[in-house]
Amino acid sequence: MVFLLFWFLFGAIAMYYSSQVTTRWRSGDVAGAKQASKSALIVNLIGIGVGLLFWILVIVAGS
């Protein structure tokens, strides 16, 4: 969602981390999978925040 609706850079980074979760989980690296999952979540939340701020500024500037 972040990738399509808000900020592409944060979305791409989050997709990278989320793609690591399954790979690490299957290889038995549970701690690494949890860390990659947590990183993806944090980057997603940052992307949503930055994207919402951007759209609010666009709407305010257009008024």
Secondary structure, DSSP 8 states (H G I E B T S, - for coil): -HHHHS-HHHHHHHHHHHHHHHHHHHTT-HHHHHHHHHHHHHHHHHHHHHHHHHHHHHHHHH-
